[in-house]
């Protein structure tokens, strides 16, 4: 005998008290979901007959293994509550679902089953185009727009707080910017007999007061973003406590000057981080070029790079010494480069190295020097043979711009002439 109040499938005799399908054309024909989906027919009942879903309100949508054992009736009340009270009002939603469910259970069940569960994954795509980010919900639920979290108080001592008149719990100052701004609205009141002009005038006062509050907050944000409070309290002492920063190059200083227009869009920390990242990028690019050079030279391990650098240093040292020796020999062997002013003049090839130096130092042409030298040699030979001779020096020696230079030229020419006589 079937238990009182329970319903059974007429085809497989399974209990269908929670959920069953009743035929609207045949009397007393009720099937379980499995038999109905298989198209079971019994007696006059046919699979194409109309049907009616009979819900006892006790079956679970998510299966018996779902946490909490929420019935279909509770699920329906939960969806009605979320539509009526809105996401986040868990206490009102729990009261609507029933006394058996706490607000914590309501929140966990909705988030786990309808947002992070299979239903949420199917309805909410991973990448939503043109999605607006909710910046007012840093730590709330996945759909709850909570209030903006207040900024942390300034990290200053009690003495410094007293010096500034700073109230850390309120993140406020005793003396604010435009201290008398509240006088604009302190005397305002709403009167029912105000005409349109008076109402607009009061609205204008409120608008002016809101603008002053925005300007006051903007100044606070600037002071916080650019660390103006620590700088006012003792910048030198703060800088000594901080670790030493790297030295700023000339190129970076010029770049900072070019990007001054970005100061109003970035805080001090963001701007410093930006240049630190640029410096890191430069260092990484240098390191990459160095590693690529190692790879081109067949080096695949960092242990081999030390040997390679040592060998390269020795090779460059030898090359530098070789270049120094070559330059010295070039100065000794190829001195013609020093006589560029007279090397193209006639008679240059007849001079010795010391004579070339003499002619180049006193700016005397080789042809004139050879003439003076020839006359001196002839006079000397005639004197050795006892033949009297007259001085037949060219006239331009007496007309030399400087007597000192002409005498010097004569003495040097005479000295080289005597050296040339066998």
C-alpha positions in Angstrom: 0.0 0.0 0.0 1.4 3.3 -1.0 2.2 5.7 1.8 -0.3 8.5 2.3 0.5 11.8 0.5 3.2 10.2 -1.8 2.8 10.1 -5.6 4.3 7.4 -7.9 5.0 7.1 -11.6 2.3 4.9 -13.3 4.9 3.5 -15.7 8.0 2.7 -13.5 6.4 3.1 -10.1 9.1 5.6 -8.9 8.2 8.2 -6.4 7.3 11.5 -8.0 6.1 13.5 -5.1 8.6 16.4 -5.7 8.2 16.7 -9.5 5.9 14.9 -12.0 4.3 15.3 -15.3 0.5 15.0 -15.4 -1.4 14.3 -18.6 -4.1 16.8 -19.4 -6.1 14.4 -21.5 -5.9 11.1 -19.5 -7.1 10.8 -15.9 -4.7 9.7 -13.3 -1.7 9.5 -15.6 1.4 11.0 -13.9 4.9 10.2 -15.1 8.4 10.8 -13.7 10.8 13.0 -15.6 12.8 10.0 -16.9 9.7 8.2 -18.3 8.3 11.5 -19.7 11.6 12.3 -21.6 11.7 8.7 -22.9 8.1 9.1 -24.4 6.5 6.3 -22.3 2.9 5.3 -23.3 0.5 3.3 -21.1 -3.2 2.5 -21.7 -4.9 5.3 -23.6 -2.0 7.8 -22.9 0.1 8.8 -25.9 3.3 10.7 -25.9 1.9 13.7 -27.9 -0.8 14.4 -25.3 -0.7 17.7 -23.5 1.0 17.7 -20.1 1.2 19.8 -16.9 4.2 20.1 -14.7 3.3 19.5 -11.1 6.0 20.8 -8.7 5.8 19.8 -5.1 8.5 22.4 -4.2 10.8 20.0 -2.6 13.2 19.0 -5.4 16.6 20.6 -5.9 17.6 22.4 -9.1 21.3 21.6 -8.6 21.0 18.0 -7.6 21.2 16.2 -4.3 25.0 16.8 -4.0 24.5 20.7 -4.0 25.5 22.3 -0.7 22.7 23.4 1.6 19.9 21.3 -0.1 18.0 24.3 -1.5 14.6 23.4 -2.8 13.0 24.7 -5.9 10.6 26.7 -3.9 13.5 28.5 -2.1 15.3 29.0 -5.4 12.2 30.8 -6.7 11.9 32.9 -3.6 15.6 33.8 -3.9 15.3 35.0 -7.4 12.2 37.0 -6.5 14.1 38.6 -3.6 17.2 39.5 -5.7 14.9 41.2 -8.2 12.9 43.0 -5.4 15.7 44.0 -3.0 18.8 44.2 -5.2 22.2 42.6 -4.9 23.8 43.0 -1.5 20.7 43.3 0.7 21.1 39.8 2.1 19.2 40.4 5.3 16.0 41.3 3.5 16.5 38.6 1.0 17.0 36.0 3.8 13.7 37.2 5.4 11.9 36.8 2.1 13.3 33.3 1.4 12.4 32.0 4.9 13.5 31.9 8.5 15.5 28.7 7.8 18.1 30.6 5.7 20.6 33.1 7.2 21.9 36.1 5.2 25.3 34.5 5.0 23.8 31.3 3.5 21.8 33.4 1.0 24.9 35.3 -0.1 27.1 32.2 -0.5 24.4 30.2 -2.4 23.7 33.0 -4.8 27.3 33.8 -5.5 28.4 30.1 -5.9 25.5 28.9 -7.9 24.3 31.8 -10.0 27.5 33.8 -10.5 30.5 31.4 -10.3 28.5 28.3 -11.0 27.6 26.7 -14.4 24.7 29.1 -14.9 26.9 32.1 -14.4 29.6 30.7 -16.7 27.0 30.1 -19.4 25.4 33.6 -19.0 28.4 35.8 -18.2 31.2 35.7 -20.8 34.8 35.8 -19.7 35.5 38.8 -22.0 32.7 41.4 -22.1 33.2 44.0 -24.9 32.9 47.7 -23.8 32.6 46.6 -20.2 32.6 49.4 -17.7 34.9 48.7 -14.7 33.4 49.4 -11.3 36.1 51.3 -9.5 34.0 51.9 -6.4 34.1 48.2 -5.4 37.7 47.4 -4.4 36.8 44.7 -1.8 33.0 44.1 -2.1 31.0 41.4 -3.8 31.2 40.7 -7.6 28.2 42.9 -8.3 28.1 45.2 -5.3 29.1 48.9 -5.8 30.4 49.7 -2.4 31.6 53.1 -1.1 35.1 54.4 -2.0 37.7 53.2 0.5 39.2 56.1 2.4 42.9 56.9 1.9 45.3 55.8 4.6 46.4 58.6 7.0 49.7 60.4 6.5 52.7 58.6 8.0 53.9 61.4 10.3 54.6 61.6 14.0 52.4 63.1 16.7 54.5 66.2 17.0 54.3 66.8 13.2 50.5 66.3 13.4 50.2 69.0 15.9 52.5 71.2 13.9 50.3 70.8 10.8 47.0 70.7 12.7 46.4 67.3 11.0 43.6 64.9 12.3 44.6 61.4 11.1 41.3 59.7 11.9 39.4 62.1 9.7 42.3 62.7 7.3 41.6 66.4 7.6 43.2 69.6 8.8 42.1 72.2 11.4 42.7 75.0 8.9 41.6 74.1 5.4 41.9 75.8 2.1 39.3 78.6 1.9 38.4 78.2 5.6 35.3 80.4 5.3 33.7 78.3 2.5 31.0 77.0 4.8 29.6 80.4 5.3 28.0 80.2 1.9 25.5 77.5 3.1 25.5 78.0 6.8 22.5 80.4 6.7 20.5 78.6 4.0 17.2 77.1 4.8 14.3 75.6 2.8 11.2 77.7 3.0 8.0 76.8 1.2 7.1 80.4 0.4 10.4 81.0 -1.5 9.9 82.2 -5.1 11.9 80.9 -8.1 14.6 83.6 -7.8 15.3 82.8 -4.2 15.5 79.0 -5.0 17.9 79.6 -7.8 20.0 81.8 -5.6 20.3 79.1 -3.0 21.2 76.6 -5.6 23.9 78.9 -6.8 25.3 79.1 -3.2 25.3 75.3 -3.0 27.0 75.0 -6.3 29.7 77.5 -5.3 30.2 75.5 -2.0 30.6 72.2 -3.9 33.2 73.8 -6.2 35.2 75.0 -3.2 35.1 71.5 -1.7 36.3 70.0 -4.9 39.2 72.5 -5.1 40.0 71.7 -1.4 40.2 68.0 -2.1 42.2 68.5 -5.3 44.9 70.4 -3.3 44.9 67.6 -0.7 45.4 65.0 -3.5 48.3 67.0 -5.0 50.0 67.3 -1.6 49.7 63.6 -1.1 50.7 62.5 -4.6 53.8 64.7 -4.8 54.9 64.1 -1.1 54.7 67.8 -0.3 53.9 67.2 3.4 57.2 65.3 4.1 59.1 67.9 2.1 57.6 70.6 4.2 58.5 68.9 7.4 62.1 68.3 6.6 63.2 67.2 3.2 66.9 66.8 4.0 66.3 64.5 6.9 63.9 62.4 4.9 66.4 62.1 2.0 69.1 60.9 4.3 66.9 58.1 5.6 66.1 56.9 2.1 68.6 54.7 0.3 70.9 56.5 -2.1 69.5 56.8 -5.6 71.3 56.3 -8.8 73.0 59.3 -10.5 70.8 61.0 -13.1 72.6 61.4 -16.5 72.5 64.5 -18.6 70.3 62.9 -21.2 67.8 61.9 -18.5 67.7 65.5 -17.2 67.0 66.8 -20.6 64.2 64.3 -21.1 62.7 65.2 -17.7 62.6 68.8 -18.9 60.8 67.9 -22.1 58.2 65.8 -20.2 57.3 68.5 -17.7 53.9 68.8 -19.2 53.0 65.3 -18.0 53.5 66.3 -14.3 49.9 67.3 -14.0 48.7 63.9 -15.1 51.1 61.8 -13.0 52.0 61.7 -9.3 55.6 62.0 -8.1 55.9 58.3 -7.5 54.5 57.4 -10.9 56.9 59.8 -12.6 59.9 58.4 -10.8 58.8 54.9 -11.6 58.4 55.9 -15.2 62.1 57.0 -15.5 63.2 54.0 -13.4 61.6 51.8 -15.9 63.3 53.7 -18.8 66.6 53.2 -17.0 65.9 49.5 -16.6 64.9 49.2 -20.2 68.2 50.8 -21.2 70.2 48.4 -19.0 68.3 45.4 -20.4 68.9 46.4 -24.0 72.6 46.8 -23.2 72.6 43.4 -21.6 70.8 41.9 -24.6 73.3 43.3 -27.0 76.1 41.9 -24.9 74.5 38.4 -24.9 73.9 38.6 -28.6 77.6 39.4 -29.1 78.5 36.4 -26.9 76.3 34.2 -29.0 77.8 35.4 -32.3 81.2 34.5 -31.0 80.1 31.0 -30.1 79.6 31.5 -26.3 76.6 29.7 -24.8 77.5 29.8 -21.1 78.1 32.6 -18.7 81.2 30.9 -17.3 82.8 31.2 -20.8 82.1 34.9 -21.0 84.6 35.7 -18.3 87.4 34.0 -20.3 86.2 35.7 -23.4 86.3 39.1 -21.8 89.8 38.5 -20.4 91.1 37.4 -23.8 89.4 40.3 -25.5 91.0 42.8 -23.1 94.5 41.3 -23.7 93.8 41.5 -27.5 92.8 45.1 -27.3 95.8 45.9 -25.2 98.2 44.4 -27.7 96.4 46.2 -30.5 96.7 49.5 -28.7 100.4 48.9 -28.0 100.9 48.0 -31.7 99.2 51.2 -32.8 101.4 53.3 -30.5 104.5 51.7 -31.9 103.3 52.1 -35.5 102.6 55.8 -34.9 106.1 56.3 -33.4 107.7 54.6 -36.4 105.6 56.7 -38.7 106.8 59.9 -37.1 110.4 58.7 -37.4 110.1 57.3 -41.0 107.6 59.6 -42.5 108.5 63.1 -41.5 107.4 64.5 -44.8 104.0 65.1 -43.3 105.5 67.8 -41.1 106.8 69.7 -44.1 103.6 70.1 -46.0 104.3 73.8 -46.5 107.6 73.2 -48.5 107.4 69.6 -49.7 105.9 70.7 -53.1 108.4 73.4 -53.7 111.4 72.8 -56.1 114.6 71.6 -54.4 112.8 69.9 -51.5 114.2 66.5 -52.5 117.8 67.8 -52.3 117.5 68.6 -48.5 118.4 66.4 -45.6 116.0 65.8 -42.7 117.7 68.4 -40.6 117.7 70.9 -43.4 114.0 70.3 -44.0 113.4 71.1 -40.4 115.4 74.3 -40.7 113.6 75.5 -43.8 110.2 74.6 -42.4 110.8 76.4 -39.1 112.0 79.7 -40.7 109.6 79.4 -43.7 112.5 79.5 -46.2 112.1 77.9 -49.7 114.4 75.0 -50.5 115.6 76.7 -53.7 116.9 79.7 -51.8 118.4 77.6 -49.1 120.3 75.5 -51.8 121.6 78.8 -53.4 122.9 80.1 -50.1 124.5 76.8 -49.3 126.2 76.6 -52.8 127.7 80.1 -52.4 129.1 79.4 -49.0 130.7 76.2 -50.1 132.3 77.9 -53.1 133.7 80.7 -51.0 135.1 78.2 -48.5 136.8 76.2 -51.3 138.4 79.3 -52.8 139.8 80.4 -49.4 141.4 76.9 -49.0 143.1 77.3 -52.3 144.3 80.9 -51.5 142.0 82.6 -53.9 140.5 85.8 -52.6 136.7 85.8 -52.8 134.0 88.3 -52.4 130.8 87.7 -50.5 128.2 87.0 -53.1 125.2 86.3 -50.9 121.8 87.0 -52.4 120.4 90.4 -51.8 117.2 89.0 -50.3 119.1 87.9 -47.2 119.8 91.6 -46.4 116.2 92.4 -47.0 114.9 89.7 -44.7 112.0 90.9 -42.4 113.9 90.0 -39.3 117.7 90.4 -39.0 117.7 87.7 -36.4 116.2 85.2 -38.7 118.6 86.1 -41.6 121.6 85.7 -39.4 120.2 82.5 -38.0 119.6 81.3 -41.5 123.1 82.2 -42.5 124.7 80.5 -39.6 122.7 77.3 -40.1 123.4 77.3 -43.8 127.1 77.8 -43.2 127.1 75.0 -40.6 125.4 72.6 -42.9 127.7 73.7 -45.8 130.8 72.9 -43.8 129.3 69.5 -42.9 128.8 68.8 -46.6 132.4 69.6 -47.5 134.5 66.5 -47.5 
